[in-house]
């Protein structure tokens, strides 16, 4: 399991291994859905080439 940190500005810092596994780069966007039990589901929405 990976741990992300929320900054004082409200940004979420995703760990490098997660970004690499999802091929995420600066400018990519994520869809975030809240489920029951305080569970968040995040999916890449747009990926930059």
C-alpha positions as CSV (number, residue, x, y, z in Angstrom):
1,X,0.0,0.0,0.0
2,X,1.2,3.5,-0.9
3,X,0.8,6.6,1.2
4,X,-0.1,10.0,-0.3
5,X,0.3,13.3,1.6
6,X,-2.1,16.3,1.5
7,X,-0.3,19.6,1.5
8,X,-1.4,22.7,3.4
9,X,-2.7,24.0,0.0
10,X,-4.9,20.9,-0.4
11,X,-2.8,19.2,-3.1
12,X,-2.2,15.5,-3.0
13,X,1.3,14.2,-3.5
14,X,1.1,10.8,-5.1
15,X,4.1,8.5,-4.6
16,X,6.4,8.0,-7.5
17,X,5.8,4.3,-7.8
18,X,2.1,4.9,-8.2
19,X,2.6,7.6,-10.8
20,X,5.0,5.4,-12.8
21,X,2.6,2.4,-12.7
22,X,-0.2,4.5,-14.0
23,X,2.0,6.4,-16.5
24,X,1.0,9.7,-14.9
25,X,2.8,12.9,-15.8
26,X,2.4,16.6,-15.0
27,X,-0.9,17.9,-16.4
28,X,-2.7,14.5,-16.4
29,X,-6.1,14.5,-14.7
30,X,-7.8,12.0,-12.4
31,X,-11.5,11.2,-11.8
32,X,-12.1,10.9,-8.1
33,X,-15.2,9.1,-6.8
34,X,-16.2,8.8,-3.2
35,X,-17.7,5.5,-2.1
36,X,-19.2,4.4,1.2
37,X,-17.0,4.0,4.2
38,X,-14.6,6.9,3.4
39,X,-13.2,5.1,0.3
40,X,-11.9,7.1,-2.6
41,X,-11.6,5.6,-6.1
42,X,-9.2,7.4,-8.4
43,X,-8.8,6.7,-12.1
44,X,-6.7,8.4,-14.8
45,X,-8.9,10.6,-16.9
46,X,-6.5,12.1,-19.4
47,X,-3.0,11.1,-20.1
48,X,-0.4,13.2,-21.8
49,X,1.7,11.4,-24.4
